C-alpha cells in the first residue's frame, strides 16, 4: 500500500509480530522530488517502526532507488530499525532525528545507533550510516564505540579521523568508500591494523599497532612472512590458519609478551625469529629456546626438515614443544637433556626414529589440564629403546602410537595407565625392576614375560575398560593373554593362560594369584570352572596339569581323565613333543586312546612320541592280559 506524507509517497508493508503488539508497518519504497524528506512513524493509528530499503545482509531490494533532490532528511521518533544505503542520497546536506527517538541520534551528518555488541545487555553508541556523502574530512566522535558494516558505503571523504584508538570496526565498515579505495596499505586505524595488501608476501607491521582486526587475513592472502612487534591473538591466528598463510614470524620487540599456547596454534609456521635480547626467549635456526638456551620451547609445526638434532646443552624439552609437527621423522637428543614436558611429541605423525637422552629418569604423565602423553599419537613410531636410567614411564606415554617393539630398561620402576596402549604391541618382556603396572598399560598385549613377585597390577594392565568409556559400569574389555612366569634365581619358567572366556567375577582370583609372592597357584586354579569356552578350558587344564602334576588333590585330575585324548592330540597337533611325553607319563590315557594317538603321531612324523606311545600301549595290554589270567 502507498501512503502520502508531507509531499512524499511511501510504500508500507505489515511486519509480522505477536498479536499483543498490534499492527506494525515498515517502509519499503519512497517516491519524492521534495528537498525535504520526512520519514513517518504512524499510519492509520498504527506504528511505522522500520525503514527497510536494503536487506540486513547487504543485498539491496531496490538498487535503483536514488533521491538526488533530497537535501534534508528527517527521521521521526518511532523508527527503531533502518536498512538503507548512503548513496541513495547523493546530495544530502543534513540529517535530523527526533530527540525522542530511543534508538537513533545524529550530529547532522552521521547516524548513530544504540547497539549491543561486545557486552551482552550493555548498549553502546555505534556509527550506523554516513548519508551525507560529500566532504574532505569526517571525525568519528570519541564516544562512538564501533562502526557497523557498510557504514561508509558510497561516501567520498578523503580523510577519516578516529580519536578513540580502541574503537571496534566491522570488517566491511568502509567497503565502497573513496577513503578505502585511495588508502595506502597497510591501513591503520587508531592502534589497530585494519587492512593489508593481500597480494604482498611480506607484511611489516608499524610500531604504533597494538592489535589486528579479526578479519585481517582472508582465504586468498599471499602473506608468507609477518614482521611484528607483538604476537597476533587467537582470533587472528585462527584466520591465518584458515588462509594457510604466514610461514615465517619475526618478533621485533624485546619487551613483548609471547604466549606460547597462542604461538603453538599457528599451524602454518616453518620458522620463528625473535629479536636478540628478548627477556624470555631466543631463536636458533627458526626454533624457539629459553633465553639461557637450556630449554627447547617450540619447534614450528610446519617446519619441513625431516631430521633434527637438539643442540647440546639443552636440558629440558618443554610441554608441547614438538606437538603436532607434520614433517619431522628423526630426532636425536643429546645426553644433556634430563627432562621431557607433557605432550612434548604429541601427535607427531611422521616421527619414526627417536634417540632418547640416557639421562632421562622420567617420562611424565598426561594430566587433567594438558591431556596427551609424551609420544601419544605418533603413528609411525614403531620401535624405541628407553633410556637406561629411566625409572617412570608416564600415563598415555605411547597411547595410540604405532609402537610394535619396545626395549624396557633394567632400572624401570613403574609404568603408568595406558602408557603402552598401542595396537601393534602384542608381546613384551617386563624387567625384574618393575614394581607396578598401571591400568590398561598393556591393553593390546597378548603375551607377557614377567618375573614372579613383580609387575603388580598385571591383570588390569591388560584387561580393563578403554580410557574414553563414558559408561563406567561397562564390562572390562577381556582378552586372552599368556604370562610367561620368570623366576629370579633359576631358569625355571611356566606359562599362565588368562582365558578370554573367563567369567568377569573370577578376575579377583587372577589378581590375588599374580600379586602374591610367589604366585598363588591355588587361587589361579580356582578359575578352571569359571571358563565358559571348552577349548580354552581344555588348554587351561593342560597347562595346569603339566605345571603341578597329576596328584589326586589336583583340581585338574578329574577333568583331565575325561579329556585326556583331546589333550594328547592337542600336544601332537602343535608339535609339542616334550609336553606330550610329560603328559604321557601321567598315565591318563587308555589303550584305545593310545592307539588313536599312535596313528596321529605317525602322520606327524614324531617318531620319538610314537615309540613311547607303543611302549605305553604294550604295557597296558600286558597288564590287561595278566589280569584276565
SVG drawing of the C-alpha trace seen along z (x, -y; Angstrom):
<svg xmlns="http://www.w3.org/2000/svg" viewBox="-6 -21 82 138">
<polyline fill="none" stroke="black" stroke-width="0.4" points="0.0,0.0 1.1,-3.6 0.9,-6.3 1.2,-10.1 3.0,-12.1 4.4,-15.7 4.7,-15.7 6.2,-12.2 4.7,-8.8 5.7,-5.7 5.1,-2.0 4.3,-0.2 4.3,3.5 2.9,5.1 5.5,6.5 4.6,10.0 4.6,9.9 2.9,11.3 -0.8,10.4 -0.3,8.5 1.9,5.9 -0.8,5.0 -0.4,4.0 3.0,2.6 4.5,1.3 7.8,0.9 8.7,-1.4 9.9,0.4 9.8,-2.3 9.7,-6.0 8.5,-8.4 9.6,-12.1 11.0,-15.1 11.0,-17.3 14.2,-18.7 12.9,-17.7 12.2,-14.1 10.2,-13.3 10.1,-9.7 6.7,-9.0 6.2,-7.0 2.5,-6.3 -0.1,-5.1 -3.8,-5.0 -3.0,-5.0 -0.5,-2.0 3.2,-2.3 5.7,-2.6 8.9,-1.1 11.3,-0.2 12.7,-1.8 13.9,1.2 15.0,0.4 18.1,2.6 18.3,6.2 20.2,6.6 22.9,8.7 23.7,6.1 21.6,7.2 19.6,4.2 15.9,4.7 15.9,1.8 19.3,0.9 17.9,-1.9 16.4,-3.9 18.1,-7.3 16.9,-10.7 19.2,-13.4 16.8,-16.2 16.7,-15.5 18.8,-17.9 17.5,-17.3 16.4,-14.0 14.0,-14.0 13.6,-10.7 10.7,-10.5 10.8,-9.2 9.1,-5.9 11.6,-4.5 13.7,-1.8 15.2,0.1 16.9,-1.3 18.2,0.6 19.3,-1.8 22.5,-2.8 24.3,-6.1 24.4,-6.7 20.6,-6.8 21.0,-10.5 24.0,-11.7 23.3,-15.4 22.2,-15.2 23.4,-18.1 21.9,-17.4 20.2,-14.7 17.8,-15.5 16.4,-12.9 13.6,-13.5 15.1,-14.0 12.7,-11.4 13.9,-8.6 15.3,-6.0 17.4,-4.1 19.0,-6.7 20.8,-10.0 22.7,-12.3 25.3,-15.1 23.8,-16.3 26.0,-14.2 26.3,-10.8 23.5,-8.4 24.3,-6.7 22.6,-3.7 22.5,-2.2 23.6,1.5 24.6,4.4 27.9,5.8 30.8,6.6 28.9,6.9 25.5,8.6 22.9,6.4 25.0,3.2 24.1,0.9 26.8,-1.3 26.9,-4.0 27.8,-2.8 28.1,-4.6 25.4,-3.1 25.4,-5.3 27.0,-8.3 24.3,-9.5 25.9,-12.9 28.4,-11.6 30.4,-14.6 33.3,-16.3 37.0,-16.3 37.3,-15.2 34.9,-13.4 35.8,-13.0 34.3,-10.0 33.1,-11.3 35.2,-9.8 32.1,-8.4 31.4,-6.1 32.5,-2.5 32.1,-0.9 31.4,-1.3 28.8,1.0 29.1,2.9 28.9,0.6 28.6,-2.5 30.7,-4.5 29.4,-2.8 29.3,-5.3 31.0,-8.1 33.6,-10.4 35.6,-11.6 39.4,-11.6 40.2,-11.6 38.5,-9.9 39.8,-10.6 39.5,-8.2 40.0,-9.9 39.3,-6.6 42.2,-4.3 40.3,-1.2 37.2,-1.6 35.6,1.6 35.2,1.7 33.3,4.2 35.5,5.7 33.1,4.2 32.6,0.8 34.4,-1.1 33.6,1.1 32.6,-1.1 34.2,-4.3 36.8,-6.5 38.8,-6.5 39.4,-2.8 39.9,-2.7 42.5,-5.5 44.2,-4.3 47.8,-3.2 48.4,0.3 48.7,1.3 45.7,-0.8 46.0,-1.5 43.0,-2.8 44.0,-4.0 46.2,-1.2 44.6,1.4 45.9,2.8 42.7,2.8 43.6,3.7 46.6,5.2 47.6,5.8 46.5,9.4 48.9,9.9 52.1,8.8 54.2,11.8 55.8,9.8 53.8,7.8 55.7,5.4 53.6,4.1 54.1,0.5 55.3,0.0 52.1,-2.0 49.9,1.1 48.9,3.0 46.2,5.2 44.9,6.8 41.5,6.7 39.8,10.1 39.3,10.4 42.7,9.1 43.6,12.2 41.3,13.9 41.5,17.1 43.4,15.6 46.1,13.9 49.7,14.4 51.4,13.3 54.3,15.6 56.2,13.6 54.9,11.3 57.3,8.9 55.6,7.7 56.3,6.1 53.9,8.5 52.2,11.9 48.7,12.0 45.8,13.0 44.0,16.3 41.2,14.9 43.7,13.7 45.7,16.9 42.6,18.8 42.1,16.6 45.8,17.1 45.3,20.9 42.2,20.8 44.0,18.7 47.0,21.1 49.5,18.2 52.4,17.0 55.3,19.4 57.6,17.1 57.0,14.9 59.6,12.4 59.0,10.6 60.8,7.3 60.2,6.1 62.4,7.5 59.7,6.5 56.7,8.1 54.9,10.9 54.9,14.1 52.1,16.5 53.4,20.0 49.9,21.5 49.0,18.9 52.3,19.5 51.7,23.2 48.3,22.6 49.9,21.2 49.7,24.3 51.4,22.9 54.7,21.8 58.0,23.0 60.2,20.7 60.1,18.1 62.7,15.3 62.8,13.4 64.9,10.2 68.0,10.6 67.8,9.5 64.3,10.7 63.6,11.1 62.5,14.8 63.3,16.3 65.8,16.7 65.7,18.5 68.2,20.7 67.6,21.7 63.9,20.9 63.4,22.9 62.4,21.2 64.5,21.7 64.5,20.1 66.8,17.0 69.5,19.1 69.3,21.8 68.6,24.6 65.0,25.3 63.7,26.1 60.4,24.3 58.8,24.6 59.6,26.4 57.4,25.0 54.7,27.4 55.1,27.0 58.9,26.9 59.8,29.2 63.1,30.7 62.8,34.4 65.7,34.7 66.6,32.6 69.4,32.8 68.7,30.9 71.7,28.7 74.0,30.0 73.4,28.0 69.6,28.2 68.4,29.6 64.6,29.7 62.1,30.1 59.1,28.1 55.5,29.0 54.1,29.5 57.4,28.3 57.1,30.6 53.3,31.3 51.6,31.9 54.7,31.5 53.9,32.6 57.3,33.5 59.9,34.5 60.9,38.1 64.1,38.5 65.1,36.8 68.5,37.0 68.6,35.9 71.9,35.1 72.6,36.5 72.3,33.0 68.5,33.4 67.2,34.6 63.5,33.6 60.6,34.0 57.5,31.9 53.9,33.2 52.8,33.7 56.4,33.0 56.0,35.1 52.2,35.4 50.7,36.4 54.0,36.2 52.6,38.4 55.7,38.6 58.1,39.3 59.7,42.8 63.1,42.6 63.9,41.2 67.3,41.4 66.5,40.5 68.9,39.0 70.4,41.6 69.9,39.1 66.1,39.0 64.7,40.6 61.0,39.9 58.6,39.7 55.8,37.6 52.1,38.4 49.4,36.9 47.3,34.8 43.8,33.4 44.8,29.9 47.0,30.9 45.7,34.2 48.0,36.2 51.0,38.5 54.6,37.5 54.5,39.8 50.8,40.2 49.5,40.5 53.0,40.9 51.6,43.3 54.9,44.0 57.0,44.7 57.2,48.5 60.4,49.1 62.1,47.4 64.6,48.2 64.1,46.5 67.0,44.7 68.8,46.9 68.3,44.5 64.5,44.2 62.5,45.0 59.0,44.0 57.1,44.3 54.1,42.0 50.5,42.5 49.5,42.4 53.2,42.1 52.8,44.2 49.0,44.3 47.6,44.9 51.1,44.8 52.4,47.1 54.6,48.9 55.4,52.6 58.5,53.1 59.9,51.5 63.0,52.3 62.4,51.6 65.4,50.7 66.5,52.6 66.0,49.6 62.4,49.0 60.2,49.0 56.6,48.2 54.5,47.9 51.5,45.6 48.0,46.0 47.5,46.8 51.2,46.0 51.8,48.7 48.3,49.0 49.3,49.4 47.6,51.9 50.9,53.2 52.5,54.0 51.4,57.6 54.3,59.1 56.6,57.6 59.2,58.5 58.9,56.7 62.2,56.2 62.6,57.6 62.8,54.0 59.2,53.0 57.1,52.9 53.7,51.8 51.8,51.6 49.0,49.0 45.5,49.9 45.4,50.5 49.1,50.0 49.4,53.3 45.9,53.1 46.7,54.9 49.4,57.2 48.7,61.0 52.0,62.4 53.9,61.0 57.2,62.2 57.3,61.1 59.2,62.0 57.3,63.7 56.6,61.2 57.0,58.1 54.7,56.0 51.8,55.7 48.6,54.9 49.4,57.0 45.9,58.4 44.2,55.0 47.1,53.7 45.8,55.9 42.1,56.4 40.3,53.2 37.9,50.6 39.0,48.3 40.0,44.8 37.3,43.0 34.5,45.3 31.7,43.0 29.6,45.7 31.6,46.5 29.5,49.6 30.5,51.2 32.3,54.5 36.0,54.6 37.5,55.5 38.5,59.0 41.1,60.6 43.1,63.8 46.7,63.4 49.6,65.6 52.0,64.8 55.4,66.5 56.4,66.5 60.1,66.0 62.0,66.8 64.7,64.7 67.1,67.4 66.6,70.1 65.9,70.7 62.6,72.4 59.6,70.8 55.9,71.7 53.1,70.2 49.8,68.9 46.9,68.7 44.4,65.8 41.4,67.1 39.1,64.7 36.0,66.7 36.8,66.5 33.8,65.0 34.4,61.5 33.7,62.4 36.8,64.6 39.1,61.6 39.9,61.3 41.3,64.8 43.8,63.8 44.7,60.5 45.3,62.4 47.2,65.1 49.6,62.8 50.0,60.1 51.2,62.7 54.8,63.6 55.4,66.3 52.4,66.8 49.5,68.2 48.6,71.1 45.7,72.3 43.9,69.0 44.8,69.3 43.5,72.9 40.1,71.7 39.4,70.3 39.1,73.6 35.4,74.0 34.7,70.3 35.9,70.7 33.0,71.0 34.7,71.8 35.6,75.5 38.8,75.2 40.2,72.6 39.2,74.7 41.0,77.6 44.1,75.6 43.9,74.1 43.8,77.6 46.5,78.9 48.9,76.2 47.9,76.7 48.5,80.4 51.9,80.0 52.8,77.4 51.7,79.2 51.4,82.9 48.5,85.4 48.0,85.7 44.7,86.8 44.2,83.4 44.7,81.5 41.6,79.7 42.5,80.7 42.7,84.5 39.1,85.4 38.7,83.1 41.9,84.4 40.7,88.0 37.6,87.1 39.5,85.0 42.8,87.0 42.6,87.9 41.9,84.3 44.8,83.1 47.2,85.6 46.0,84.9 46.4,81.2 50.1,81.6 50.7,83.7 48.9,81.3 51.0,78.4 54.2,80.4 54.9,80.1 57.0,83.2 58.3,82.6 54.9,81.6 53.3,84.7 55.8,87.0 55.4,85.3 51.6,85.8 52.1,89.4 54.0,90.3 51.0,89.2 49.2,92.3 45.7,90.8 45.4,92.3 43.5,95.6 44.8,98.3 42.2,97.2 43.3,93.5 46.9,94.6 46.1,96.5 44.5,93.4 47.3,91.1 49.9,93.5 48.2,93.1 48.3,89.3 51.9,89.3 52.9,91.4 51.1,89.0 53.1,86.1 56.4,87.9 57.0,87.6 58.9,90.9 60.1,90.4 56.5,89.9 55.4,92.9 58.0,95.1 56.8,94.1 53.2,94.5 53.8,98.0 55.7,98.8 52.9,97.4 50.2,99.2 52.1,102.6 52.4,102.2 48.7,101.6 47.8,104.6 50.2,106.9 48.7,105.7 45.2,106.3 46.2,109.8 47.7,110.7 44.6,109.5 42.5,111.9 44.7,114.9"/>
</svg>
